Amino acid sequence: MTTVLENISIDQETKSVLLGGASRLRPLYQLMLEQESGEWEVAAGLANQLQLKDDEVSGIYWQALEWSRQVTGGEAEPAKAK
C-alpha cells in the first residue's frame, strides 16, 4: 500500500488513514469500512458520533459506489435493490 500511495497524488491525511496511522479522517474511514462489511449497528453508532443521519450515510455511500463503477468502467448505474 505504501508503494501505491507514493505514486498517487493525494493529501497526507488520506495517505495516513489508509496506512493505519492517526488522522482526523479515521472516524469517517472506519464508518466506511463498517458500512462495506455490513456492520450496520456499528456503522449507525459511528454515524451518530459523527452527527450524521443513517440515510445521509447510505446515500453518500451509494453515490460513492456509483462513482467508482463509472471510473472503473463498471456498470453506469448500479442495480436497484429489491
ROLODO-970013 format. One record per atom (N, C-alpha, C, O, CB): residue in one letter; x negated, y negated, z negated. Coordinates in nm, 3 decimals. Each point is the difference from the previous one (the first is absolute). Last residue first. Glycine has a CB too. Layout:
<sites>
<site rest="a" east="X" north="Y" up="Z"/>
...
</sites>
This chain:
<sites>
<site rest="k" east="3.381" north="0.483" up="0.437"/>
<site rest="k" east="0.141" north="0.042" up="0.001"/>
<site rest="k" east="0.053" north="0.012" up="-0.139"/>
<site rest="k" east="0.117" north="0.034" up="-0.019"/>
<site rest="k" east="-0.153" north="0.085" up="0.230"/>
<site rest="a" east="-0.367" north="-0.435" up="0.046"/>
<site rest="a" east="0.029" north="0.104" up="-0.101"/>
<site rest="a" east="0.148" north="0.031" up="0.004"/>
<site rest="a" east="0.083" north="-0.088" up="0.021"/>
<site rest="a" east="-0.274" north="0.011" up="-0.168"/>
<site rest="k" east="-0.090" north="-0.100" up="0.579"/>
<site rest="k" east="0.084" north="-0.044" up="-0.110"/>
<site rest="k" east="0.025" north="0.117" up="-0.095"/>
<site rest="k" east="0.022" north="0.113" up="0.042"/>
<site rest="k" east="0.087" north="-0.288" up="0.105"/>
<site rest="a" east="-0.554" north="0.102" up="0.168"/>
<site rest="a" east="0.130" north="0.066" up="-0.003"/>
<site rest="a" east="0.078" north="-0.047" up="-0.122"/>
<site rest="a" east="-0.058" north="-0.019" up="-0.107"/>
<site rest="a" east="-0.035" north="0.221" up="0.228"/>
<site rest="p" east="-0.273" north="-0.530" up="0.091"/>
<site rest="p" east="0.007" north="0.123" up="-0.077"/>
<site rest="p" east="0.142" north="0.056" up="0.003"/>
<site rest="p" east="0.097" north="-0.074" up="0.015"/>
<site rest="p" east="-0.284" north="-0.005" up="-0.164"/>
<site rest="e" east="-0.040" north="-0.213" up="0.543"/>
<site rest="e" east="0.089" north="-0.016" up="-0.113"/>
<site rest="e" east="0.007" north="0.131" up="-0.075"/>
<site rest="e" east="0.022" north="0.105" up="0.062"/>
<site rest="e" east="0.113" north="-0.283" up="0.059"/>
<site rest="a" east="-0.447" north="0.149" up="0.217"/>
<site rest="a" east="0.024" north="-0.143" up="-0.011"/>
<site rest="a" east="0.092" north="-0.030" up="-0.118"/>
<site rest="a" east="-0.019" north="-0.098" up="-0.072"/>
<site rest="a" east="-0.012" north="0.073" up="0.319"/>
<site rest="e" east="-0.301" north="0.456" up="-0.232"/>
<site rest="e" east="0.135" north="-0.042" up="0.041"/>
<site rest="e" east="0.016" north="-0.150" up="-0.020"/>
<site rest="e" east="-0.047" north="-0.055" up="-0.100"/>
<site rest="e" east="0.140" north="0.283" up="0.040"/>
<site rest="g" east="-0.588" north="-0.135" up="0.077"/>
<site rest="g" east="0.106" north="0.095" up="-0.036"/>
<site rest="g" east="0.133" north="-0.050" up="0.051"/>
<site rest="g" east="0.005" north="-0.087" up="0.088"/>
<site rest="g" east="-0.132" north="0.157" up="-0.292"/>
<site rest="g" east="-0.319" north="-0.286" up="0.225"/>
<site rest="g" east="0.059" north="0.058" up="0.119"/>
<site rest="g" east="0.103" north="0.107" up="-0.031"/>
<site rest="g" east="0.038" north="0.077" up="0.089"/>
<site rest="g" east="-0.247" north="-0.127" up="0.028"/>
<site rest="t" east="-0.047" north="-0.248" up="-0.422"/>
<site rest="t" east="-0.068" north="0.125" up="0.035"/>
<site rest="t" east="0.059" north="0.069" up="0.122"/>
<site rest="t" east="-0.045" north="0.107" up="0.039"/>
<site rest="t" east="-0.009" north="-0.082" up="-0.278"/>
<site rest="v" east="0.235" north="-0.437" up="0.070"/>
<site rest="v" east="-0.144" north="-0.022" up="0.016"/>
<site rest="v" east="-0.071" north="0.126" up="0.047"/>
<site rest="v" east="-0.092" north="-0.006" up="0.081"/>
<site rest="v" east="0.101" north="-0.169" up="-0.258"/>
<site rest="q" east="0.453" north="0.194" up="0.066"/>
<site rest="q" east="-0.020" north="-0.081" up="0.120"/>
<site rest="q" east="-0.148" north="-0.017" up="0.030"/>
<site rest="q" east="-0.042" north="0.008" up="0.116"/>
<site rest="q" east="0.258" north="-0.127" up="-0.162"/>
<site rest="r" east="-0.096" north="0.338" up="-0.349"/>
<site rest="r" east="0.035" north="0.083" up="0.116"/>
<site rest="r" east="-0.022" north="-0.077" up="0.129"/>
<site rest="r" east="-0.049" north="0.056" up="0.099"/>
<site rest="r" east="0.217" north="0.069" up="-0.236"/>
<site rest="s" east="-0.223" north="-0.354" up="-0.268"/>
<site rest="s" east="-0.110" north="0.095" up="0.022"/>
<site rest="s" east="0.028" north="0.091" up="0.118"/>
<site rest="s" east="-0.092" north="0.036" up="0.074"/>
<site rest="s" east="0.041" north="-0.044" up="-0.318"/>
<site rest="w" east="0.387" north="-0.301" up="0.112"/>
<site rest="w" east="-0.116" north="-0.069" up="0.055"/>
<site rest="w" east="-0.112" north="0.100" up="0.031"/>
<site rest="w" east="-0.061" north="-0.007" up="0.106"/>
<site rest="w" east="0.124" north="-0.201" up="-0.235"/>
<site rest="e" east="0.315" north="0.373" up="-0.094"/>
<site rest="e" east="0.033" north="-0.034" up="0.138"/>
<site rest="e" east="-0.119" north="-0.068" up="0.068"/>
<site rest="e" east="-0.033" north="0.033" up="0.114"/>
<site rest="e" east="0.276" north="-0.056" up="-0.177"/>
<site rest="l" east="-0.280" north="0.112" up="-0.395"/>
<site rest="l" east="-0.001" north="0.125" up="0.078"/>
<site rest="l" east="0.026" north="-0.027" up="0.147"/>
<site rest="l" east="-0.066" north="0.055" up="0.088"/>
<site rest="l" east="0.144" north="0.071" up="-0.290"/>
<site rest="a" east="-0.040" north="-0.487" up="-0.093"/>
<site rest="a" east="-0.141" north="0.040" up="0.015"/>
<site rest="a" east="-0.012" north="0.128" up="0.080"/>
<site rest="a" east="-0.089" north="0.013" up="0.084"/>
<site rest="a" east="0.035" north="-0.123" up="-0.302"/>
<site rest="q" east="0.484" north="-0.042" up="0.103"/>
<site rest="q" east="-0.060" north="-0.088" up="0.100"/>
<site rest="q" east="-0.146" north="0.038" up="0.025"/>
<site rest="q" east="-0.046" north="-0.002" up="0.115"/>
<site rest="q" east="0.202" north="-0.182" up="-0.186"/>
<site rest="w" east="0.067" north="0.406" up="-0.276"/>
<site rest="w" east="0.054" north="0.042" up="0.130"/>
<site rest="w" east="-0.060" north="-0.084" up="0.113"/>
<site rest="w" east="-0.035" north="0.054" up="0.105"/>
<site rest="w" east="0.248" north="0.019" up="-0.217"/>
<site rest="y" east="-0.314" north="-0.199" up="-0.327"/>
<site rest="y" east="-0.068" north="0.127" up="0.031"/>
<site rest="y" east="0.044" north="0.049" up="0.138"/>
<site rest="y" east="-0.082" north="0.044" up="0.080"/>
<site rest="y" east="0.070" north="0.014" up="-0.327"/>
<site rest="i" east="0.231" north="-0.431" up="0.074"/>
<site rest="i" east="-0.137" north="-0.035" up="0.041"/>
<site rest="i" east="-0.078" north="0.125" up="0.038"/>
<site rest="i" east="-0.077" north="-0.001" up="0.096"/>
<site rest="i" east="0.082" north="-0.201" up="-0.246"/>
<site rest="g" east="0.429" north="0.264" up="-0.024"/>
<site rest="g" east="0.005" north="-0.071" up="0.128"/>
<site rest="g" east="-0.138" north="-0.034" up="0.053"/>
<site rest="g" east="-0.027" north="0.018" up="0.119"/>
<site rest="g" east="0.245" north="-0.110" up="-0.187"/>
<site rest="s" east="-0.177" north="0.287" up="-0.365"/>
<site rest="s" east="0.036" north="0.096" up="0.106"/>
<site rest="s" east="0.000" north="-0.066" up="0.137"/>
<site rest="s" east="-0.049" north="0.058" up="0.097"/>
<site rest="s" east="0.186" north="0.070" up="-0.263"/>
<site rest="v" east="-0.203" north="-0.403" up="-0.209"/>
<site rest="v" east="-0.115" north="0.089" up="0.019"/>
<site rest="v" east="0.027" north="0.097" up="0.114"/>
<site rest="v" east="-0.085" north="0.021" up="0.086"/>
<site rest="v" east="0.026" north="-0.041" up="-0.330"/>
<site rest="e" east="0.413" north="-0.253" up="0.113"/>
<site rest="e" east="-0.104" north="-0.083" up="0.060"/>
<site rest="e" east="-0.123" north="0.087" up="0.034"/>
<site rest="e" east="-0.056" north="-0.009" up="0.109"/>
<site rest="e" east="0.140" north="-0.194" up="-0.239"/>
<site rest="d" east="0.270" north="0.391" up="-0.113"/>
<site rest="d" east="0.035" north="-0.012" up="0.141"/>
<site rest="d" east="-0.100" north="-0.086" up="0.077"/>
<site rest="d" east="-0.021" north="0.020" up="0.119"/>
<site rest="d" east="0.261" north="0.006" up="-0.182"/>
<site rest="d" east="-0.297" north="0.027" up="-0.409"/>
<site rest="d" east="-0.020" north="0.126" up="0.071"/>
<site rest="d" east="0.032" north="-0.012" up="0.149"/>
<site rest="d" east="-0.074" north="0.053" up="0.083"/>
<site rest="d" east="0.128" north="0.067" up="-0.294"/>
<site rest="k" east="-0.224" north="-0.553" up="-0.053"/>
<site rest="k" east="0.121" north="0.082" up="0.002"/>
<site rest="k" east="-0.027" north="0.125" up="0.082"/>
<site rest="k" east="-0.077" north="-0.002" up="0.096"/>
<site rest="k" east="0.225" north="-0.203" up="-0.119"/>
<site rest="l" east="-0.514" north="-0.093" up="-0.270"/>
<site rest="l" east="0.051" north="0.026" up="0.134"/>
<site rest="l" east="0.124" north="0.087" up="-0.012"/>
<site rest="l" east="0.007" north="0.088" up="-0.086"/>
<site rest="l" east="-0.239" north="-0.108" up="0.187"/>
<site rest="q" east="-0.113" north="-0.139" up="-0.440"/>
<site rest="q" east="0.119" north="-0.083" up="0.019"/>
<site rest="q" east="0.051" north="0.006" up="0.143"/>
<site rest="q" east="0.038" north="-0.101" up="0.060"/>
<site rest="q" east="-0.120" north="-0.050" up="-0.241"/>
<site rest="l" east="-0.272" north="0.409" up="-0.043"/>
<site rest="l" east="-0.041" north="-0.102" up="0.098"/>
<site rest="l" east="0.114" north="-0.098" up="0.032"/>
<site rest="l" east="-0.014" north="-0.088" up="0.084"/>
<site rest="l" east="-0.148" north="0.252" up="0.012"/>
<site rest="q" east="0.236" north="0.202" up="-0.387"/>
<site rest="q" east="-0.113" north="-0.073" up="-0.059"/>
<site rest="q" east="-0.044" north="-0.115" up="0.090"/>
<site rest="q" east="-0.042" north="-0.106" up="-0.047"/>
<site rest="q" east="-0.032" north="0.315" up="-0.068"/>
<site rest="n" east="0.401" north="0.085" up="0.283"/>
<site rest="n" east="0.055" north="-0.082" up="-0.109"/>
<site rest="n" east="-0.110" north="-0.084" up="-0.065"/>
<site rest="n" east="0.020" north="-0.119" up="-0.028"/>
<site rest="n" east="0.158" north="0.293" up="-0.012"/>
<site rest="a" east="-0.305" north="0.140" up="0.359"/>
<site rest="a" east="0.071" north="-0.110" up="0.065"/>
<site rest="a" east="0.056" north="-0.095" up="-0.105"/>
<site rest="a" east="-0.008" north="-0.122" up="0.014"/>
<site rest="a" east="0.065" north="0.270" up="0.182"/>
<site rest="l" east="-0.251" north="0.248" up="-0.350"/>
<site rest="l" east="-0.102" north="-0.093" up="0.049"/>
<site rest="l" east="0.065" north="-0.122" up="0.067"/>
<site rest="l" east="-0.045" north="-0.113" up="-0.019"/>
<site rest="l" east="-0.114" north="0.306" up="0.051"/>
<site rest="g" east="0.445" north="0.152" up="-0.169"/>
<site rest="g" east="-0.062" north="-0.064" up="-0.117"/>
<site rest="g" east="-0.105" north="-0.102" up="0.041"/>
<site rest="g" east="-0.006" north="-0.110" up="-0.056"/>
<site rest="g" east="0.047" north="0.317" up="-0.075"/>
<site rest="a" east="0.157" north="0.057" up="0.466"/>
<site rest="a" east="0.098" north="-0.095" up="-0.053"/>
<site rest="a" east="-0.057" north="-0.074" up="-0.121"/>
<site rest="a" east="0.023" north="-0.120" up="-0.016"/>
<site rest="a" east="0.165" north="0.267" up="0.099"/>
<site rest="a" east="-0.445" north="0.200" up="0.100"/>
<site rest="a" east="0.004" north="-0.114" up="0.091"/>
<site rest="a" east="0.097" north="-0.106" up="-0.051"/>
<site rest="a" east="-0.030" north="-0.119" up="0.006"/>
<site rest="a" east="-0.027" north="0.270" up="0.186"/>
<site rest="v" east="0.043" north="0.254" up="-0.422"/>
<site rest="v" east="-0.124" north="-0.074" up="-0.024"/>
<site rest="v" east="-0.002" north="-0.126" up="0.087"/>
<site rest="v" east="-0.037" north="-0.108" up="-0.046"/>
<site rest="v" east="-0.086" north="0.323" up="-0.012"/>
<site rest="e" east="0.479" north="0.076" up="0.129"/>
<site rest="e" east="0.010" north="-0.061" up="-0.133"/>
<site rest="e" east="-0.123" north="-0.083" up="-0.033"/>
<site rest="e" east="0.011" north="-0.110" up="-0.055"/>
<site rest="e" east="0.132" north="0.301" up="-0.018"/>
<site rest="w" east="-0.133" north="0.053" up="0.486"/>
<site rest="w" east="0.094" north="-0.111" up="-0.004"/>
<site rest="w" east="0.009" north="-0.068" up="-0.136"/>
<site rest="w" east="0.007" north="-0.123" up="-0.007"/>
<site rest="w" east="0.119" north="0.238" up="0.183"/>
<site rest="e" east="-0.458" north="0.179" up="0.119"/>
<site rest="e" east="0.010" north="-0.012" up="-0.146"/>
<site rest="e" east="0.088" north="-0.121" up="-0.031"/>
<site rest="e" east="-0.048" north="-0.105" up="-0.042"/>
<site rest="e" east="-0.182" north="0.211" up="0.007"/>
<site rest="g" east="0.066" north="0.063" up="0.477"/>
<site rest="g" east="0.136" north="0.029" up="-0.045"/>
<site rest="g" east="0.018" north="0.000" up="-0.150"/>
<site rest="g" east="0.095" north="0.059" up="-0.052"/>
<site rest="g" east="-0.071" north="0.073" up="0.255"/>
<site rest="s" east="-0.416" north="-0.241" up="0.092"/>
<site rest="s" east="0.007" north="0.136" up="-0.053"/>
<site rest="s" east="0.137" north="0.036" up="-0.056"/>
<site rest="s" east="0.020" north="0.110" up="-0.050"/>
<site rest="s" east="-0.262" north="-0.128" up="-0.002"/>
<site rest="e" east="0.148" north="-0.419" up="0.235"/>
<site rest="e" east="-0.035" north="0.099" up="0.101"/>
<site rest="e" east="0.016" north="0.143" up="-0.049"/>
<site rest="e" east="0.039" north="0.088" up="0.076"/>
<site rest="e" east="-0.197" north="-0.253" up="0.019"/>
<site rest="q" east="0.218" north="-0.192" up="-0.400"/>
<site rest="q" east="0.108" north="-0.001" up="0.099"/>
<site rest="q" east="-0.026" north="0.107" up="0.105"/>
<site rest="q" east="0.091" north="0.075" up="0.036"/>
<site rest="q" east="-0.053" north="-0.321" up="-0.074"/>
<site rest="e" east="-0.374" north="0.169" up="-0.276"/>
<site rest="e" east="0.114" north="0.068" up="-0.063"/>
<site rest="e" east="0.118" north="0.009" up="0.096"/>
<site rest="e" east="0.069" north="0.101" up="0.004"/>
<site rest="e" east="-0.146" north="-0.182" up="-0.229"/>
<site rest="l" east="-0.300" north="-0.163" up="0.366"/>
<site rest="l" east="-0.033" north="0.142" up="-0.011"/>
<site rest="l" east="0.115" north="0.080" up="-0.060"/>
<site rest="l" east="0.032" north="0.109" up="0.047"/>
<site rest="l" east="-0.272" north="-0.170" up="-0.071"/>
<site rest="m" east="0.280" north="-0.410" up="0.045"/>
<site rest="m" east="0.006" north="0.058" up="0.134"/>
<site rest="m" east="-0.027" north="0.151" up="-0.005"/>
<site rest="m" east="0.068" north="0.078" up="0.066"/>
<site rest="m" east="-0.142" north="-0.298" up="0.031"/>
<site rest="l" east="0.023" north="-0.023" up="-0.495"/>
<site rest="l" east="0.141" north="0.007" up="0.038"/>
<site rest="l" east="0.016" north="0.065" up="0.136"/>
<site rest="l" east="0.087" north="0.085" up="0.019"/>
<site rest="l" east="-0.040" north="-0.291" up="-0.154"/>
<site rest="q" east="-0.480" north="0.112" up="-0.008"/>
<site rest="q" east="0.054" north="0.113" up="-0.075"/>
<site rest="q" east="0.149" north="0.019" up="0.033"/>
<site rest="q" east="0.046" north="0.113" up="0.015"/>
<site rest="q" east="-0.214" north="-0.153" up="-0.200"/>
<site rest="y" east="-0.044" north="-0.335" up="0.364"/>
<site rest="y" east="-0.052" north="0.121" up="0.063"/>
<site rest="y" east="0.056" north="0.124" up="-0.068"/>
<site rest="y" east="0.039" north="0.095" up="0.067"/>
<site rest="y" east="-0.250" north="-0.218" up="-0.004"/>
<site rest="l" east="0.308" north="-0.291" up="-0.255"/>
<site rest="l" east="0.072" north="0.015" up="0.127"/>
<site rest="l" east="-0.043" north="0.127" up="0.073"/>
<site rest="l" east="0.082" north="0.071" up="0.057"/>
<site rest="l" east="-0.062" north="-0.319" up="-0.041"/>
<site rest="p" east="-0.248" north="0.133" up="-0.418"/>
<site rest="p" east="0.139" north="0.038" up="-0.026"/>
<site rest="p" east="0.082" north="0.019" up="0.128"/>
<site rest="p" east="0.082" north="0.091" up="0.008"/>
<site rest="p" east="-0.098" north="-0.215" up="-0.223"/>
<site rest="r" east="-0.447" north="-0.022" up="0.263"/>
<site rest="r" east="0.016" north="0.137" up="-0.052"/>
<site rest="r" east="0.146" north="0.036" up="-0.028"/>
<site rest="r" east="0.043" north="0.107" up="0.043"/>
<site rest="r" east="-0.270" north="-0.127" up="-0.142"/>
<site rest="l" east="0.017" north="-0.412" up="0.245"/>
<site rest="l" east="0.088" north="0.074" up="0.088"/>
<site rest="l" east="0.030" north="0.141" up="-0.050"/>
<site rest="l" east="0.087" north="0.068" up="0.055"/>
<site rest="l" east="-0.177" north="-0.202" up="0.133"/>
<site rest="r" east="-0.222" north="-0.172" up="-0.387"/>
<site rest="r" east="0.135" north="-0.044" up="-0.035"/>
<site rest="r" east="0.103" north="0.069" up="0.088"/>
<site rest="r" east="0.120" north="-0.007" up="-0.028"/>
<site rest="r" east="-0.211" north="-0.215" up="-0.048"/>
<site rest="s" east="-0.369" north="0.465" up="-0.051"/>
<site rest="s" east="0.050" north="-0.100" up="0.093"/>
<site rest="s" east="0.137" north="-0.043" up="-0.047"/>
<site rest="s" east="0.074" north="0.078" up="-0.060"/>
<site rest="s" east="-0.206" north="0.020" up="0.253"/>
<site rest="a" east="-0.312" north="0.282" up="-0.280"/>
<site rest="a" east="0.092" north="-0.095" up="-0.061"/>
<site rest="a" east="0.039" north="-0.105" up="0.104"/>
<site rest="a" east="-0.083" north="-0.046" up="0.079"/>
<site rest="a" east="-0.020" north="0.084" up="-0.308"/>
<site rest="g" east="-0.045" north="0.438" up="0.423"/>
<site rest="g" east="-0.051" north="-0.100" up="-0.092"/>
<site rest="g" east="0.109" north="-0.089" up="-0.056"/>
<site rest="g" east="0.118" north="0.010" up="0.036"/>
<site rest="g" east="-0.329" north="-0.006" up="0.089"/>
<site rest="g" east="0.217" north="0.362" up="0.220"/>
<site rest="g" east="0.027" north="0.039" up="-0.138"/>
<site rest="g" east="-0.048" north="-0.100" up="-0.103"/>
<site rest="g" east="0.002" north="0.029" up="-0.120"/>
<site rest="g" east="-0.016" north="0.202" up="0.194"/>
<site rest="l" east="0.016" north="-0.254" up="0.423"/>
<site rest="l" east="-0.112" north="0.080" up="-0.050"/>
<site rest="l" east="0.016" north="0.038" up="-0.148"/>
<site rest="l" east="-0.090" north="0.060" up="-0.059"/>
<site rest="l" east="-0.057" north="-0.175" up="0.225"/>
<site rest="l" east="0.463" north="-0.160" up="0.058"/>
<site rest="l" east="-0.005" north="0.124" up="0.078"/>
<site rest="l" east="-0.113" north="0.092" up="-0.045"/>
<site rest="l" east="0.006" north="0.121" up="0.018"/>
<site rest="l" east="0.090" north="-0.246" up="0.175"/>
<site rest="v" east="-0.052" north="-0.305" up="-0.388"/>
<site rest="v" east="0.111" north="0.085" up="-0.043"/>
<site rest="v" east="-0.001" north="0.132" up="0.077"/>
<site rest="v" east="0.032" north="0.105" up="-0.057"/>
<site rest="v" east="0.104" north="-0.309" up="0.001"/>
<site rest="s" east="-0.462" north="-0.119" up="0.176"/>
<site rest="s" east="-0.019" north="0.047" up="-0.136"/>
<site rest="s" east="0.111" north="0.095" up="-0.044"/>
<site rest="s" east="-0.028" north="0.106" up="-0.056"/>
<site rest="s" east="-0.089" north="-0.319" up="0.005"/>
<site rest="k" east="0.148" north="-0.009" up="0.470"/>
<site rest="k" east="-0.103" north="0.104" up="0.001"/>
<site rest="k" east="-0.016" north="0.060" up="-0.139"/>
<site rest="k" east="-0.009" north="0.122" up="-0.014"/>
<site rest="k" east="-0.110" north="-0.238" up="0.202"/>
<site rest="t" east="0.398" north="-0.251" up="-0.156"/>
<site rest="t" east="0.062" north="0.116" up="0.064"/>
<site rest="t" east="-0.098" north="0.115" up="0.005"/>
<site rest="t" east="0.036" north="0.114" up="-0.029"/>
<site rest="t" east="0.112" north="-0.263" up="0.165"/>
<site rest="e" east="-0.309" north="-0.260" up="-0.291"/>
<site rest="e" east="0.095" north="0.056" up="-0.096"/>
<site rest="e" east="0.068" north="0.124" up="0.055"/>
<site rest="e" east="0.022" north="0.097" up="-0.073"/>
<site rest="e" east="0.016" north="-0.326" up="-0.019"/>
<site rest="q" east="-0.337" north="-0.021" up="0.369"/>
<site rest="q" east="-0.069" north="0.078" up="-0.102"/>
<site rest="q" east="0.097" north="0.063" up="-0.100"/>
<site rest="q" east="-0.022" north="0.113" up="-0.045"/>
<site rest="q" east="-0.175" north="-0.263" up="0.072"/>
<site rest="d" east="0.359" north="0.038" up="0.485"/>
<site rest="d" east="-0.053" north="-0.072" up="-0.115"/>
<site rest="d" east="-0.055" north="0.096" up="-0.107"/>
<site rest="d" east="0.032" north="0.119" up="-0.001"/>
<site rest="d" east="0.131" north="-0.303" up="0.048"/>
<site rest="i" east="-0.177" north="0.313" up="0.476"/>
<site rest="i" east="0.105" north="-0.025" up="-0.099"/>
<site rest="i" east="-0.065" north="-0.063" up="-0.122"/>
<site rest="i" east="-0.120" north="0.011" up="-0.021"/>
<site rest="i" east="0.261" north="0.184" up="0.105"/>
<site rest="s" east="-0.291" north="0.019" up="0.409"/>
<site rest="s" east="0.005" north="-0.136" up="-0.052"/>
<site rest="s" east="0.123" north="-0.018" up="-0.089"/>
<site rest="s" east="0.107" north="-0.039" up="0.047"/>
<site rest="s" east="-0.228" north="-0.045" up="0.159"/>
<site rest="i" east="-0.196" north="0.531" up="-0.090"/>
<site rest="i" east="0.131" north="-0.062" up="0.020"/>
<site rest="i" east="0.000" north="-0.137" up="-0.065"/>
<site rest="i" east="-0.050" north="-0.019" up="-0.111"/>
<site rest="i" east="0.164" north="0.245" up="0.117"/>
<site rest="n" east="-0.473" north="0.103" up="-0.031"/>
<site rest="n" east="0.016" north="-0.034" up="0.141"/>
<site rest="n" east="0.135" north="-0.065" up="0.033"/>
<site rest="n" east="0.033" north="-0.020" up="0.116"/>
<site rest="n" east="-0.184" north="0.208" up="-0.066"/>
<site rest="e" east="0.022" north="-0.027" up="-0.486"/>
<site rest="e" east="-0.110" north="-0.090" up="0.038"/>
<site rest="e" east="0.018" north="-0.050" up="0.142"/>
<site rest="e" east="-0.050" north="-0.108" up="0.035"/>
<site rest="e" east="-0.103" north="0.229" up="-0.191"/>
<site rest="l" east="0.445" north="0.209" up="-0.024"/>
<site rest="l" east="0.034" north="-0.135" up="-0.043"/>
<site rest="l" east="-0.110" north="-0.101" up="0.032"/>
<site rest="l" east="0.027" north="-0.119" up="0.014"/>
<site rest="l" east="0.111" north="0.219" up="-0.195"/>
<site rest="v" east="-0.208" north="0.363" up="0.272"/>
<site rest="v" east="0.110" north="-0.052" up="0.083"/>
<site rest="v" east="0.028" north="-0.145" up="-0.034"/>
<site rest="v" east="0.014" north="-0.084" up="0.089"/>
<site rest="v" east="0.086" north="0.314" up="-0.073"/>
<site rest="t" east="-0.410" north="-0.003" up="-0.283"/>
<site rest="t" east="-0.053" north="-0.023" up="0.134"/>
<site rest="t" east="0.105" north="-0.060" up="0.091"/>
<site rest="t" east="-0.028" north="-0.093" up="0.076"/>
<site rest="t" east="-0.130" north="0.284" up="-0.108"/>
<site rest="t" east="0.290" north="-0.056" up="-0.400"/>
<site rest="t" east="-0.089" north="-0.115" up="-0.007"/>
<site rest="t" east="-0.053" north="-0.036" up="0.139"/>
<site rest="t" east="-0.002" north="-0.117" up="0.037"/>
<site rest="t" east="-0.062" north="0.182" up="-0.271"/>
<site rest="m" east="0.319" north="0.327" up="0.177"/>
<site rest="m" east="0.083" north="-0.119" up="0.000"/>
<site rest="m" east="-0.087" north="-0.125" up="0.000"/>
<site rest="m" east="0.031" north="-0.097" up="0.068"/>
<site rest="m" east="0.150" north="0.222" up="-0.189"/>
</sites>
